[in-house]
């Protein structure tokens, strides 16, 4: 296939090296339900374990079904290599543990998924890794808090509930002055944003969301952009420039490029040390499910974004709503970032603030008929949740305000149903709470 064919619709179907199963000629990717793989001979086995050549050893580390998925996700993001893992949360964890150890720190955006905040603030701190936070509204905030132990920057392309697009190039440019890589969580914006093109070094996904697309399987991915020099400053990136005693003293930043001819030290180290030791492998059955979702993600994202745009237009005019949160609804520089970094759509996530606070939020959710009330995003079907009474219910008023969640805040994830049906459901639910509010006043 011509190397010029870089369109996501084509990559998702044909990316990687898989064309058909070499034995059966099956076009669909088989599910390889196996734990182990036969070695050709003792020399072959020794070469695999010493990284003199790459191949299948054990499914905890790699699997042929996963391999096809990994190559296609890497191609979709424009990266050189990919590692799939058991969940998006694992992907976030591995992305940090692959560069930082006890005594080190990273600088993260304040705009994050709540599960990532918990991981960074509590769990990583127990491992001796400090996470410092910077408000991404001003990219220079990242530079203000770095020191000699800072190993990475971390951000989300389209974080909720704020839905402020992250300043990818601005923060990446700061990082590269100090040989600090930018890791981007692109879960909410596959296809419509390409962080690697703007200077990010690593991209993570919760595959569970838009790439899977159907709410059926859980998994995550880490894409190595192949665009970061891990050996430029050995003191800044010690895990890639000092001997690794867990792997015979190999120096990852030097050994991997020499072996593969490609700058994929980050992906290889994550696979053969973290995945080997921590065991958060993606099951091949789940990899198969993600391959099915990946084949249509480009088409689904177009519909998600088209529907969301029309929903925003409807919501901004409704009297029961005090505010609509969406990338295009921000002002000035924040709005400009949406134009700069998002292509062919602004995502499917919409936040709304309802008059009437927490009770209005609850009643609105209960009045919806087609929308599903679930704690997830990225399904083909439309979803809704009221964070103040569910995902954020344990936070106090001050913590809620800091997270961007008000008592009347509702998060919508717009699906690919017909737009008329989506708006009809929203309309009947909003009108119902509006009428109940009028009755209460009278």
C-alpha positions in Angstrom: 0.0 0.0 0.0 1.2 3.5 -0.9 2.9 5.3 2.0 1.0 8.4 1.0 -2.2 7.0 2.3 -2.3 8.6 5.7 -6.0 9.2 6.1 -7.4 7.9 9.3 -10.3 6.0 7.7 -7.8 4.0 5.7 -5.2 3.6 8.5 -7.9 2.1 10.9 -8.6 -0.6 8.4 -5.2 -1.3 6.8 -2.6 0.1 9.2 0.3 -2.1 10.3 1.6 -5.1 8.4 -1.4 -7.4 8.7 -3.2 -8.2 5.4 -4.4 -11.7 6.1 -3.6 -14.7 8.3 -0.5 -16.4 6.7 -1.9 -19.9 7.4 -5.6 -19.6 6.7 -5.6 -16.4 4.6 -8.4 -15.1 6.9 -8.9 -11.4 6.4 -10.3 -10.7 9.9 -7.6 -10.6 12.5 -7.6 -13.9 14.5 -7.8 -14.0 18.3 -4.7 -15.8 19.4 -5.8 -17.4 22.6 -2.4 -18.7 23.7 -0.1 -18.1 26.7 3.1 -19.2 25.0 5.0 -19.6 21.7 7.2 -22.4 20.4 10.8 -21.4 20.0 12.6 -22.5 16.8 15.6 -23.7 18.8 17.7 -22.7 21.9 19.5 -20.0 20.0 16.2 -18.4 18.9 15.0 -18.5 22.5 18.2 -16.9 23.8 18.0 -14.2 21.2 14.5 -13.3 22.1 15.2 -13.0 25.8 18.4 -11.0 25.3 16.6 -8.6 22.8 19.0 -9.5 20.0 15.7 -10.1 18.0 12.1 -9.4 18.6 9.3 -12.0 18.6 6.6 -13.6 20.7 7.7 -15.1 24.1 4.7 -14.9 26.4 1.3 -13.2 26.0 1.8 -11.1 29.1 4.4 -9.3 27.1 3.1 -9.5 23.5 0.5 -11.3 21.4 -0.2 -11.4 17.6 -3.7 -10.1 18.0 -2.5 -7.2 20.2 0.3 -6.6 17.8 -2.1 -5.7 14.9 -4.0 -3.4 17.2 -0.8 -1.7 18.4 0.5 -1.1 14.9 -2.8 0.4 13.8 -3.1 2.7 16.9 0.5 3.8 16.4 -0.2 4.6 12.7 -3.5 6.4 13.6 -1.5 8.7 16.0 1.4 9.1 13.6 3.8 7.3 16.0 6.5 4.6 15.6 5.4 2.1 18.2 2.6 1.3 20.6 2.0 -0.8 23.7 -1.5 -1.9 24.6 -2.3 -2.6 28.3 -5.3 -3.7 30.4 -6.9 -0.2 30.9 -6.5 3.5 30.3 -5.6 3.9 33.9 -2.7 1.5 33.4 -1.6 3.4 30.3 -1.4 6.6 32.4 0.5 4.8 35.1 3.0 3.2 32.8 3.6 6.4 30.9 4.9 8.0 34.1 6.7 5.0 35.6 8.6 4.6 32.3 10.4 7.9 32.9 10.2 8.6 36.7 11.3 6.8 39.8 11.4 7.5 43.5 12.8 11.0 44.1 11.7 12.3 40.7 8.8 14.6 39.7 6.6 15.3 36.8 4.6 18.5 36.0 0.9 17.9 35.1 -1.9 20.0 33.9 -4.5 20.8 36.5 -7.2 19.9 34.0 -7.4 16.2 34.4 -9.8 13.2 34.6 -10.6 12.6 38.2 -9.1 9.1 38.2 -5.8 10.5 37.0 -5.8 13.1 39.7 -6.2 10.4 42.3 -3.4 8.3 40.7 -1.1 11.3 40.6 -1.9 12.8 44.0 -2.1 9.7 46.1 -0.7 6.5 44.5 2.4 8.0 42.8 3.3 9.9 45.9 3.4 6.7 47.8 5.9 5.4 45.3 8.1 8.5 45.9 7.1 10.3 42.6 6.0 13.9 43.1 3.4 15.4 40.8 3.4 19.2 40.5 0.5 20.9 39.0 0.4 23.8 36.5 -2.6 25.7 35.2 -2.5 25.2 31.4 -4.3 28.5 30.7 -0.8 29.9 30.7 1.8 27.5 29.3 4.6 29.3 31.1 3.3 27.9 34.3 4.9 24.6 33.5 8.3 26.1 33.2 8.0 27.8 36.6 7.8 24.6 38.6 10.5 22.4 37.0 13.8 21.4 38.5 16.6 19.0 37.8 14.4 16.0 38.8 11.5 16.8 36.5 11.2 13.9 34.0 8.0 14.7 32.0 5.1 17.0 31.4 1.6 15.6 31.3 -1.7 16.9 29.8 -5.1 15.9 28.4 -6.0 17.1 24.9 -9.7 17.7 25.8 -10.2 17.4 29.6 -13.6 17.4 31.2 -15.3 19.1 32.8 -13.5 22.3 31.7 -13.2 21.2 28.0 -10.3 23.6 27.5 -8.1 22.4 24.8 -4.5 21.9 26.0 -1.7 24.1 24.6 0.2 21.2 23.1 2.9 23.0 21.1 3.5 25.7 23.6 4.1 23.3 26.5 6.1 20.9 24.3 8.4 23.7 23.2 9.1 24.5 26.8 9.8 20.9 27.6 12.2 20.4 24.7 14.4 23.2 25.9 15.1 21.1 29.0 14.8 17.6 27.4 11.5 17.0 29.1 9.0 15.0 27.1 5.3 15.9 26.9 2.9 13.0 27.5 -0.6 13.6 26.1 -3.8 11.8 27.0 -5.7 11.9 23.8 -8.6 9.8 24.9 -11.4 12.3 24.2 -10.0 13.4 20.8 -8.8 10.5 18.6 -8.7 11.4 14.9 -9.6 15.0 15.5 -6.3 15.8 17.2 -2.8 14.6 16.5 -0.6 15.6 19.5 2.6 14.1 18.1 2.3 16.5 15.1 2.5 19.4 17.6 5.5 18.2 19.6 4.2 15.7 22.1 6.5 12.7 22.6 4.0 10.2 23.9 0.3 9.7 23.5 -1.9 7.6 25.8 -5.5 6.5 25.3 -8.2 4.8 27.2 -9.1 2.5 24.3 -12.3 1.8 26.3 -13.7 5.1 25.1 -13.9 6.3 21.5 -11.6 3.8 19.9 -13.5 0.9 21.3 -16.7 2.9 20.8 -19.3 0.4 22.0 -18.8 0.1 25.8 -17.9 -3.6 25.5 -14.2 -3.9 26.3 -11.6 -2.2 28.6 -8.1 -1.4 27.6 -5.4 1.3 27.1 -2.5 2.2 24.8 0.8 4.1 24.9 2.1 5.4 21.6 5.8 6.3 21.3 6.1 9.2 18.8 9.7 8.3 18.0 10.4 12.1 17.9 12.2 12.5 21.3 15.9 12.1 21.9 16.1 10.2 25.2 19.9 10.3 25.2 20.4 14.1 24.6 20.7 14.8 28.3 21.6 11.6 30.3 21.1 13.4 33.6 17.6 14.5 32.7 16.5 11.0 31.5 18.5 8.5 33.7 16.2 5.6 33.1 17.3 5.6 29.5 20.9 6.4 30.0 22.1 4.2 32.9 22.4 0.4 33.1 19.2 -1.4 33.9 20.1 -4.2 36.3 16.7 -5.9 35.8 17.7 -6.5 32.2 21.3 -7.5 32.3 22.6 -3.9 32.5 21.1 -2.8 29.1 21.1 1.0 28.5 17.7 1.5 26.8 18.4 4.8 25.1 21.4 3.3 23.2 20.5 -0.4 22.8 17.1 -0.1 21.3 18.0 2.2 18.4 21.0 0.0 17.7 18.9 -3.1 17.6 15.8 -1.8 15.8 17.1 1.1 13.7 14.2 3.1 15.2 13.9 5.6 18.0 11.5 3.5 20.0 13.3 3.1 23.3 10.3 4.4 25.3 7.9 1.8 23.9 10.3 -1.1 24.2 11.3 -0.3 27.8 7.6 0.0 28.8 6.9 -3.4 27.3 9.9 -5.5 28.5 10.2 -4.0 32.0 6.9 -2.5 33.2 4.6 -4.9 31.4 6.8 -7.8 32.2 7.0 -7.0 35.9 3.6 -5.5 36.6 1.6 -7.8 34.3 -1.2 -5.5 33.2 -1.6 -7.2 29.9 -4.5 -6.6 27.5 -6.3 -9.9 26.8 -6.3 -10.8 23.1 -10.1 -11.1 23.1 -10.3 -7.5 24.2 -7.7 -6.5 21.5 -10.0 -8.1 18.9 -12.9 -6.0 20.2 -10.8 -2.8 19.9 -9.8 -3.7 16.4 -13.5 -3.8 15.5 -14.0 -0.4 17.0 -10.9 1.1 15.5 -12.2 0.2 12.0 -15.0 2.8 12.3 -13.6 5.3 14.8 -12.9 7.9 12.1 -16.5 7.7 10.8 -18.0 7.7 14.3 -16.0 10.8 15.3 -17.4 12.7 12.4 -20.9 11.9 13.5 -20.2 12.5 17.2 -18.8 16.0 16.4 -21.5 16.9 13.9 -24.2 16.0 16.4 -22.5 17.7 19.3 -22.2 20.9 17.3 -26.0 21.0 16.7 -26.7 20.1 20.3 -24.6 23.0 21.5 -26.6 25.3 19.2 -29.8 24.1 20.7 -28.6 24.2 24.3 -27.3 27.7 24.2 -30.9 28.9 23.6 -32.7 27.0 26.3 -34.0 28.9 29.2 -33.3 26.1 31.7 -29.5 26.3 31.1 -27.3 29.0 32.6 -24.1 27.9 30.8 -22.9 25.6 28.1 -19.3 24.3 28.3 -17.8 23.2 25.0 -14.4 24.0 23.3 -16.0 26.5 20.9 -17.8 28.3 23.8 -14.6 29.5 25.5 -13.2 33.0 24.9 -10.1 34.4 23.4 -6.9 32.3 23.6 -8.7 29.2 25.0 -11.1 29.3 22.0 -8.2 29.8 19.6 -6.6 26.6 20.8 -9.7 24.6 19.7 -9.2 26.0 16.2 -5.5 25.3 16.3 -5.5 21.7 17.6 -8.8 20.2 16.7 -9.5 19.2 13.1 -12.9 18.3 11.6 -14.8 18.7 14.9 -14.6 19.7 18.5 -15.4 16.5 20.3 -18.6 14.9 21.7 -18.4 16.1 25.3 -20.6 18.9 26.4 -21.1 20.3 29.9 -24.2 22.2 30.9 -25.1 24.1 34.1 -28.8 23.9 35.0 -30.9 26.4 36.9 -32.0 24.8 40.2 -28.7 23.2 41.3 -28.3 19.6 42.4 -32.0 18.8 42.4 -32.4 20.1 38.9 -29.4 18.0 37.8 -30.9 14.8 39.4 -34.3 15.4 37.9 -32.9 16.1 34.4 -31.0 12.8 34.4 -34.1 10.9 35.5 -36.2 12.6 32.9 -34.0 11.5 30.0 -35.4 8.5 28.1 -32.9 7.7 25.3 -29.6 8.9 26.9 -28.0 6.3 29.2 -27.1 7.3 32.7 -23.5 5.8 33.0 -20.1 6.8 34.2 -18.4 6.5 30.8 -17.7 8.5 27.7 -17.1 7.5 24.1 -19.9 5.1 23.4 -21.8 5.1 20.1 -24.9 5.8 22.2 -25.5 9.1 24.0 -24.6 9.2 27.7 -25.3 11.6 30.6 -24.2 11.9 34.2 -24.7 14.4 37.1 -21.2 14.5 38.7 -22.2 16.3 41.9 -24.5 13.4 43.0 -22.3 10.6 41.6 -18.6 10.7 40.5 -17.9 13.9 42.6 -20.3 13.3 45.4 -17.6 12.8 48.1 -16.1 16.3 47.4 -16.9 19.3 49.5 -18.0 22.6 47.9 -14.5 24.0 47.6 -13.2 20.8 46.0 -16.2 20.8 43.6 -15.4 24.3 42.5 -11.7 23.5 42.0 -12.7 20.6 39.8 -15.0 22.7 37.7 -18.2 20.9 38.8 -21.2 22.9 40.1 -24.2 21.4 41.8 -26.2 21.9 38.6 -23.5 20.6 36.2 -24.4 17.7 33.9 -21.9 16.1 31.5 -23.3 14.9 28.1 -21.5 12.6 25.8 -23.3 12.9 22.4 -23.6 9.7 20.5 -24.2 8.9 16.8 -28.0 8.6 16.9 -30.0 10.8 14.6 -29.7 14.4 15.7 -33.4 14.9 15.8 -33.8 12.1 18.3 -31.0 13.4 20.5 -32.4 16.9 20.7 -36.0 15.6 21.2 -34.8 13.7 24.3 -32.9 16.6 25.7 -35.8 18.9 24.9 -38.4 16.9 26.7 -36.2 16.4 29.8 -35.3 20.1 30.0 -38.9 21.2 29.5 -40.0 18.8 32.2 -37.7 20.3 34.9 -38.6 23.8 33.7 -42.3 23.1 34.3 -41.6 21.6 37.7 -39.6 24.7 38.6 -42.5 27.0 37.6 -44.9 24.9 39.7 -42.6 25.1 42.7 -42.5 28.9 42.4 -46.3 29.3 42.1 
